[in-house]
């Protein structure tokens, strides 16, 4: 039940968003980590279309069913590395941003694994998927239709 079909989206809108995606994907961040971020944000924001898309993209990277099915409860599982846990904590905090800043206890663990430049890319990646999920909440693209490209 799409509200706004792809053909009705202003010309160039998705292309500009894809330019930002390409910029992020050209960074030193691993594609699998970026897709974990994207799926987690989609889960947090309740975007069915984005959950479907990024679940499929993660499967393409070779991600395991166990980790995929446990991402929604990542804090309670031993399946994620310390690096991934730091990113997921940052992802959750930036996605459900309150009026305060990101606290040091969330930011500082990132410094163990990432340069400040890479943290900038992480913040942009999280912000970008938050933009996509919010657009999909308005457009209501039908989940299940996403096809992974090779």
N, C-alpha and C positions, 0 to 999 in steps of 0.2 A: 504494500500500500504506500507507494511513493507519494509524497506531497509535491516534491519538485523533481522532475525527471532530469537526467543528465543533459538532455538537449535544451533544457530551459535555464541552465546555469549560465551566467554571463560568460561570454567568450573571453578566454584568457585566465579566468579565475583559478581553475585547477592547474593550469600550466604554471602559473606563478607559484602556487603552493608546491608543485613538483620541483621547481627550481630550488626551493629551500630544502626539500628532501634530498635532492642531488648534492647540494652543498654539504649537508650532514653526512651523507653516505660516502663522500670523498674524504672524510676525516679518518683518523687512525682508529676510530671505534669499530669494533667487530660487528658485522651485520647481524649475527645471532643475538648479540647484546641489544642492538637497536630494536630488533623484533620482540625481544622479551619486554623492553620498555613499552613498545607499542601495544602489545597484548595486555600488559598490566594496566595501562591507562584506559584501554577499551573496557576492561573488566570494571575498573573503578567508576567509570562514567556510564556504565550500562549501555554501551553501544553494540548492539547485536551484529550489525554489519561489520564493524571493525574487529570484533572478537573473531568472527568467521574468517575474515581476511588474514589477520595476523596469526591465528592458529594455523592456517594453511601455509603461510609463509614460513613459520617456524618449523613445521613438519618438513618443508623443503630443505631446510638447513640441516636436517638430521636430528632435530630435537626429539627427546624421548616422550612417550605418552605419560610416563610417571611425572616428569617435570611439567609437562603441559597441563595435566589435570591438577597439579598441586600448586600452580602459580597463584591461584586465588587465595591460598592459605600459606604462602611462602614462609611467613615468619614461624610457622609451627612445624616446618619440615627440615630435614637435613640435606635436601637435594640441591641446594644452591650454594655456590662458593661465597667466601667472604666478600669478594669483589662484587658479585651479583647482588648480595644482600645489601651492601652499601648503596648500590645503584637503585635497588628496589625501594629502600627506605627513602631515598631522595626523590624517586619517582612518586611515591605515595604522598609525600609532603608537598611537593610542588603541584601535584594534581588537585589535591584538596586544600589548597592554599587558604589560610585564614588571613586575618589582617596583619599578623606578625611577620617577621622575617623567618627564613629557614634557619633553625637553631644550629649552633656550632656542633652539637652532638649528632646532627645529621650531615652537616657539611664536612666536618673535619675527617671522618673516616674515608671520604672520597680521595683525600690527598695522599692516602697510602697507596692508591692504585692508579690515580690519574693526575696529569699535569693540570694547571689552571686552564690552559687552552682546551684540553679535553673536557674539563668540567663545563666550560662554556658550550661546547658541542652537546654534552649531555642535557644541559638546561634547555638548549634550543630544540633538541629532539623531543624532550618531554613536552615542551610548550607547543611544538608543531602537532604532535598526535592529539594533544588536547584540543587544538583548533579543529582538526579533522573530525574528532568524535562529536564535538559540538555542532559542526555543520551537518553531520549525519543525523543527529537528533532532530534537526529542523527538516532536512530533506527526506528522511525516512527511507533510504535505499533498502531494498529487500535483502535480508541476510540469506546466505546460501548461494547467491549468484556469482560470487567472486571466483575467478579462475586464476590459478597460479600460472605465471609464465615461466618458461625455462630460460 
